[in-house]
Amino acid sequence: MQEVRNILHIDMDAFYASIEQRDHPELRNKPIAVGGSSGRGVVAAASYEARKYGIRSAMPSAIASRKCPDLIFIKPRFDVYRNVSNKIREIFLTHTPWVEPLSLDEAYLDVTEQVSGMEEASELAQIIRSEIKEATQLNASAGISFNKFLAKMASDQQKPNGQYTITHEMAREFMDSLPIGKFHGIGHATAEKMKKLDIYYGKDLLQHKDYELIRHFGKAGLYYYNIIRGNDNRPVNPDRIRKSIGVERTFRDNIMDDKRILETLKHIIELLRDRIEKHQKSGKTLTIKLRYADFTTITRSKTLNTSFDITSIDYYARELLHDNRERNRPIRLLGLTLSNLDDNNLQNQLKLNI
């Protein structure tokens, strides 16, 4: 049975880019991209002026430059972004302890105990957005609904600097008329696959049985079956469990040199160790990620019966690289991820080889 809840999804508008425009008045009303401008650079965030040219986050900087020759690239200042994010989170926590951050610029809030219904939840969202504006001079958008999925969908409806509420009464019509590619969790490739099944809008998805969707889309099929029916009982979790700890590096130029690759791997291992210490967790599965110059990507894993210590991470990372790297192919990206996490005996494990 669907729980009766009041959920907010607060999403900062062009967060990184807006901070840069706030702190540097000469950048206001201009197309800017936070990220590297080199051939290997990637856009981390784009101002709304840049988005008019079709520039989006994760777009290669070279493509962004072609779309907008006047685009201004700004080097990221993640320490500043984190500080602002912390201020925003403090505002959230003055209204409810049930805050689930998704990233530096967005979070879910469960305000069921603080308000009596959707109307009051919408009023509270407006208050929170006003407090954020006063404290940071930045704009936030909000979505309000009775579950996390619909709150997330709602926050996109009136961007930037707006909010939207999806009540129980509105949910069916809203989802029926929504293009399938607009659903959170349905990417471009999945949307194209759905269109081959004559699924173009939410109302088309609603016609399919759960077993049909599972047959075509695997486990995700059950997710699609539920969201189109407004079924999402996921709680707002203020203590979300970290599922993995990883580090990866993209090379400025594709490399094949063994010495440089091994030096990079050693550096990645050191950074991974730092993150393990920070999060006070270890894990039983180590995964290496290799991306070649043609963007072909492979991942290979090693799982132990006990959690990795630093010595075993170093040993198996080198083994995974040696066994799976094709030496006649230049590498674009190298990464390591520790998953299947466990915080047992962490202090003893970290003392090894340090």
N, C-alpha and C positions, 0 to 999 in steps of 0.2 A: 504493500500500500504506500502511495506517495505521501511523504511527510509534508505537513504544512509549515513552510519556512519562508523567511524573508531574507533573500540573498542579494548582496550588492557586488558588482564587479567594477572596481575603480581602475581606470586605465589612463595613465598620463599621456598627453598629446605630444607626439614627436619629442619624447623626453630628452634625449641627449642633445638633439639639435636645438630644442627650445632653451635649454640651459645655456648653450653657447650664445644664442641670440640675446638672452637675458644679460649675460655677463659682458657681451661685446656689442654695444649698440650699433656699431657700424655694420653688423651682420644682419640687422633686422630688415625684414621684407626682402631679403635676398635668398636665392637658392643655395643652400649649403648642405654638405654631406659630412657627417662625422665618420672618419675612417681614413685609410691610407690612399694616397693618390697615385702610388706606383702601379706598375703593371700587375703586381700580385695583390694590390689592395682590394678591400671589400668595403662596401658601404655598411656601416653599423646602424646609422639612422639618417633620415633625410628630413629637412624642413618641409613644411607644406608648400612653400614656393617651389621647392625642387620636385615634389611629388607631382606637380602639374605637368612635368615633363616625362612622367612615367618612371621616376627613380624611386626605388624601394630598398629596404634593408636587405642585406645578403647579396645585392647585385654587385658584380665585379666593377671596380672603379673605372676601368677602361671603357666599359659599356656606358656607365653613367656619364662619363665625360663626353662621349659621342652624342648622347641624348640631349645634354645641356652643356654647350661649350663654355658658358659663363659660370658653371658650377664651382663653388668655393669649397675646398676640402679643409676640414679642421681635424687636427690630431685629437683622439679621444683623451678625456681626463676622467678616468674611471673613479679615482678617489673622490673627485667632486660629485660625480653622479651618485656614488654610494652615500655620501654625507647628506645629500638632498633626499635620497630615498629613505634614509633613517628618520629624517624629520617628518616625512609624510607618514611613515609607519607609526611614529609617536602620535600623530593626529588620529590615525585609525584606532589605536589602542585606548584613546580617551573615550571612545564611543562603544567599543566591544572588545572583549578579550579574544574573540573568535576571528582571527585574521590569518589568512593563508597567503603569504607572498608567492607569486609565480615567477617574478623576476624583479629587477630594481624598479620597474615602472608600472607594475600591475599587481592586484591582489583581490582575493575574495574576502568578503566580510559577511558573517552571519549575524544579523541584527534582530533575529526572531524574538529574543528576550527583551529587546529595547523598544520595539514598536508593536503596534496592534494589528497592522495590516499593510498592504501595498502602498496605500496613500501616505501613511506615516513614513514608510521606508523610503519613498521617493523624496519626501521632505528632508529626511535625514541625509540622503545622498547629496541634496543641494547644499545642506549645511556643511558637509565634509568637503565638498568641492570649493566652497567659499573660504573655508579655513585653510585649505591647501594654497589657494590663490593668495591669501593674505600673508601666509608664512613664507612662500617661495616665489611669488610672482609668476607662477606657472599655471597653465590650464589643465584640468582633468576632465575626462568624460566618464559617465557612469551608466551601468545597466542594472536594472532592478527586476527581479523575478522570483519565482518560487523554487528554483533549483539553479545549480551552478551553470549548466549548459545554456539555459535560456538567459541568465544574467550576462554571460559572456557574449552571447549573440546580441543582446540588447545594447551593450556598450558600444557596438560598432555603428548603431543606427543614426546617431546624431553627432558624430565626430566632425570637427573638433569642438571642444568646450560645450558639450551638451549632454543630455541624459535621456533615457528612454525606459519605459516600464512595460513589461509583458505580463499581464495578469493571466489567471487561469482562463478567463473568458476570451482573451485575445489570442492565446497560444496556438489554437488549432488553425485559425485563419492566417496567422503570421507564418507558421511553418509551411502550410499548404502552398502559399504563394511565393515562397523563397526559392530562388534558383539553387539547384543542388550544389553548385560550386561555392556558394556562400555559407554553407553549413560548417561550423567549427569542427575540425577533425576529418573533413573530406577535402583532400588535396586535388591538384589538377589532374594527376594520373587517374585517381579513383573516380573523379567526376566524369572523365572521358569514358571510362569503363562503364559507368552507370548509364551514360547517354546511349551506349550501344544496347542497353537493356530497356531503352525508352524511358529512362528515369531522368527527367529534366527539372522537375520541381519537387518540393516536399510532398505534394499530393500524390505524385507518381510513386515515390518511395513508400508511402503509406500503404499502397496496394500489395506490397510484397510480404510474404510470410517470413518468419524468422529463419526457417530451415532453407528457404531459397537464398536469402542474403548470406547466410553462413556458407552455403555451397559456392557462391560466387566470390565472397570476400573473406572467408575464414572467420576467425574470432571477431574481427572488426564488424562482421555482418550483424552480430547480436547487438553491438553498440549502435549501429545505424537503425536497427529495428526499434530500439528503446528510445533513442533521442527523438525520432519523428513522432513518437507517442507522448513526448514530454516526460518520459520516465528517467529520472536521474536522482538517485538517493545518495549520491556521494556527499559526505559531510564536509564542511569547511574544517580543515585540519591545520591548527596552528603549529603542529609539530610534524610536518610532513617528513616521511622517512626518505633519506637520501638513498637512491638506488645504485649510484655509481660515483666514482671519483676519477676524473680523467684529465689528461694534458695532451695537447697536440700542437704541432708547429707546421706552418706552411712556409716553404722555402721561397725566397725572392726569385731565385732561378732554379729550374729543375736540376737535380744533382744525381750523379752516379758514383761519386768518389767515396770509397769505403771509409776512409778516415773521417771525412766530414759527417757521413751518416752516423757512424758510431759515436762521434763527439756529440751530435745532436741527441742521439738516444740517451747518452749519459746525462745530458742536461735535463731531458724530459723526466728521467728517473729521479733526479734530485728534486725537481719541481713536484713530482708525484709524492715523494716522501714528505715534502713540506705540507702538502694538502692532506695527506693521511694524518699527520700530527695535528693539524688545525682542526680537522673534523673528528679526531679521536675514533677513527674506524679503520679496520683493515678489511680484507676480502679474500675469497677463495678462488676467484676467477680473474685471470689477467688476460686482456685482449690487446693485440697490436693492430693498428690500422695503417694501411699503406694506400696512398693514392698516387697513381702514376701520372705522367705528363698528359696522357689522353683522357684523364679524369676517371679511368677505371679504378675502382676502390675495392680492396679486399680487407677482411677482418679475420683473424685467426686467434683462437683462445687456448689457454691452458688452465685447467681446474685442479686444485689440490684438495685433499681431505681436510686440511687445516688451513688457516688463514696465512697469506703470504707475509713473510718478513722482508726487510730491505734486501738481505742477501739473495733470497729466492726471487724477488722481483728482478734484480739485476741479472741473475743467471737465466731465468726463463724469458725475459725480454730479449736478450741477445739470441737465445735459441730460437724463439719465434721469428725474429728478423732473419736469422741465417737460413732457417728451413723454408721460409715462405717468400723471400724476396727474389724477384727475377732480375739478375744482375745486368742484363742487357737493356733494361728499361729504366729511364730516368724517373726519379721520385719527385713528386710535388708536395706531398704531405706525409708526416710521420706522427703517430700518436699512440699513447698507452692509456688503457682504462682498467680500473680495478672495480669489479662488481661482486655480486653475491656477498654483500658486506656483513661484517661482524665486528663488534667492538670488544669481544672477549680477549683478555690478556694482551691488550694493545701495547701497554707500556713495556712489557717484556719483549714483545716483538720488535718494537722500535729501537730498543737498546742495542740490538744486534747490528754490528758493522757500522755504527755511527761514530 
